[in-house]
Structures are given as structure tokens and as C-alpha cells.
């Protein structure tokens, strides 16, 4: 047996698990403990309170904005940045008396998720909502005086990056967990004030440079909606207030005949009606969920495979192309080159998971059953143009009214797409608008790559300092 498989741990680390695998995750923690230049102590010796949040079903969530927001794993990215694209509001009455509000400066640790995402951490900055509580998937941690929460949240993310939590976590039903005594016993460096100042400066400089690039990328992506609306001469209707009295409205019985009876669909008339160009309902100019025929291919031929996680919700592109043999296309959604894949299930739809299928292997592919597939039958509708329209935030918000299905598994009915009215300028104008949208997305992608590269450099620097490798 290779000598690298043998290692030492302290008796205190063995309190809750005795199998060897958890104590050699990617050998990173072992290297820190054996060769790092700092003293390592139990997390509980440098942090005071460890408290988990509480579960909240869909029926307990507030339909309107309240003073209390419940933070969930989807509100934090892997770099410890806060995200508020999808927010869960809570009525006071739904908050258990035992729940403790999170305050600025406390560390939030993701304790339950996929094995890869266990351990993502951030410091709450009170940047959203009046009051905040946590879901049961997250743990709030109060660092003791003299221990900077920003630095220790950063170290926790470095641990996650080096698969420390990947091996330490318990696993069940495609979920993993790391909380309670396991989290309290986690070895962390006991950093001196001078060491913390050194790390804080490097972390702060990195985050500021990254933040500027991401802010520029955000501005570019957000500008696409306004650009399209202005160029197309579309004035969006105002959003109705989501209050009880505003949810009461009148409609004609003739508007209900032969169509839908669910009230939300008729609450207000949303469309993308242009005062400049001709308009049409999408269902009259676009095939929705058409049949795809794999001509000239056999079951052993490989084609493109696009699962839901292959599409970037932020950028609207296929980031992780893959291939599979055609024989495995059982129960999947099929599509061909140039089709638009538009996620219909919550929360993927709200988050903007959609992309034009381009560069497909053999010109065809298959993927998630949770896509609506859109295709131009005669080529008169540019799919890049349609994609830009359907990615608009107001369009996605309007689509929620057409949700069907049980809580947690709701899907946008194809009726939303069929009945959506939108402008149909000439193909040249469509292509020009789509090209400008793609240009802005491409620049945003470049800025994100630059921001991530800066963060990676900082992580490498911090790891070298912890390991004693820094000059």
C-alpha cells in the first residue's frame, strides 16, 4: 500500500466518525494539519453560536413581499456571493418562535445540498430585506471576538473547493449533509491578528476587482431587455400590485369560453405589442414542441446531450456540451440544430434557463424533459431574436401565471407561449437585434471569466499562505 494512504489524526477529530476516508479529503486537510504553519483548532473553539434554520413548504411562503426573507442555498453562489433573483418571503406567523434572525457579520454555511456544494459559505451583509432567517439547509455561525468572519467564510469556501466537505459529508437520497457536531469539530486555523490582516487585504483586493467586472457584466445583461423594448417600440403594461384587493378583478364570460378558467391567466393582459412593427401570437408563427426525426442515424450513433444543468441560467448559453448514443434517447426531449430550448419547470424558468441549440453533434440532440422546444417552420423567425425576447425578466414573470402542477414541480403550460403576442419585424431586423444581444452576452461572459480568474488567483495565494508555501 502506498505510504500516502497512512496519516495521523488527533483523538479529538475522531469523536463522530472512525472510518479513515473522511480524514483524507483530497489530502488537502491532511497537508494543512501536518505541514501548515498555523495551529489548528476545533471550529467551536473560535466561534460561538451554531444555529440551523427551519423548513418552509410552498404553502407557508408569502405570495407578496413581506418584511421577512428566508435565505436558501439558491441565494448564495459557490464564491460566497449573495443572489436575489428568486427570493422566498415569509409571513411573521410562519416563523417558529425558536428561529433566530441572521444579522450582518454572521457566517452562513450551506449544510445540505449536492455533495459538491456542501460548505459554500458567505458573510451576511444585510443587503436584502428588513429581516432575514435561514432555511434548514443553512447554518448561521457567530465568530468569536478577534476572528474575522470574512476570512473564515473564505477559508470554508477553500475547503469546499478542495473537496474537504465532499468526503466528510453524510449522504442520503442524492443529498449530502454536514452540520451539528461534525461542523463544530471541523479543524480550522487559529490565525493571529497580523495573519488575518494579511489575508483580509488579499481577499478584499480580489473581491473588489472581481466585483467591478461582475457589476459591468450585470449591467450589460440587464441592458438587453431595455435595448430590445426600445428598438421594437414596445411599452410594457404596468405590473399589478400583488395584494388581496388587487387580485380581485372582473372579466367577460366570453373571454373564458373555450380556453382557460384559472384566474391568474386573466388577471392582466401581458403582451409585447409593438407600436412600430407588425405583431403576431407566437403560436401562429412558431412550432412549439414539434416532432424531431433522426434521419439516417442508428442507435449506436452519438448525438448531442443537453441536460438542464448544461444551460447557464445567467447567460442563456449551453456551457457544458456533451454527447450520448442515440439508443439512450428514451423519455427525453428531442431537438435539432437551431431550435430554442426553454425551461418550463420552476425555478429553472424563472432563473432564465434557456438557450438556442447551436453546434449540435450531427445536427441533433436530446435532453431534459423539462424543455419547451421552439422551432421556426419556414425560417422566417430568428431563434436568437426569439430567445432574447423570452429571456426578458418581465416575460418570465408573466409566465408564472401559467404554472400548472403540484407545488415544487410546477411547469409553464405551452398555452403561455402560444398566446404571447410579440413583434415580428423583418428577418434582417430580427437578426440585427439578436446579434446585438449576443454581443452583450459575449462581453459579459468575458468579464465573468476575468472576475473568476482573479478569484482563482486569490484562492491560490491564500492556500499558499495557509500551507506555508508563500514567499
C-alpha angles and dihedrals in degrees: 000000000000112000089231088073090067119079143153129246131177121252090243091062092058097063098109106019132032101181112106100227097078092058098057105049104168084328087269097116090043090054091050093049096044103035109015117112096230135080112253120216138172113281089237091062093063099032130057118199125034112185132167125215127234136257119255124189123214091255090059095051119101118249092211135043113283134177092260125070123187111218115219135183090265088063091066129058126212091265094057096257120143118241125195104176089115116028130183114216121198134202115233090242091060094057111095115235089240094057116110120212116235115241133201113280097030120122116241114206124193102227102172127041140088112332091253094054100044108117102027104147142185141173112248109241099183088241096144134043132357095267131014135201130177135243118238088259090071138063126208116215129193113207118218120249112284095031115099111225092207091058095046093046086052092051090050089055090050088053090052091048089054093050096248092137092037090071100029096054125097115235135216136155095352090309130103132204138199116173145105117038091356092061094042091053095050110126112239131172117263097223124201120232091255092051090049091051090052093049093042092056094050092045093046094049091048095048093048093051090046092046093055093052093046092048089054090048091049091051091051093050093045091050093062094075094051092044093054095044092050095046092047096045093238122155111192120222115248117265112251117241110259096228129124095253093047091052089064111087144148127243135174119260088227089063089059098048114109095357137062131331100192107115101223092064090061098039093102138348110255119185142137095238112173125213090198107045138036115274133215139174109259093234091062095056104029135055110233117206094348123182117267119211119202098212119190095007131115131208092261094056115103120229135174119295118200115182119185094261090057090072121078110227091198098051103024095230137116102256101173111042115189139169136225134176115269092238089072092061095108117136094357132117115257127211142161138225112302097019119133116237111205120181112233101184128087129283094010093063094049090048092054104251102170136115143170109253102238132163093020116178107254087358095279140076149162136221147140120011087223095078128101105212118214125192136175106233095201103021094251092119118064109221093210089057092047091047092055091052096047092048092060111120093230091052092052091047091051090050090063088074088067096055116133131180138049125325111281092019101059120147135194110249116233087240088080092060095041094053099038109117115215140163119272108198122172117297090251091056091046091052092047092051091046091049092054091049090050091049091055092046091049092052090047089052090052092049091049091051090052091048092049092047090055091050091050091052090051092049091051090050093049092047090052090052092049091047093046092243096117117109 
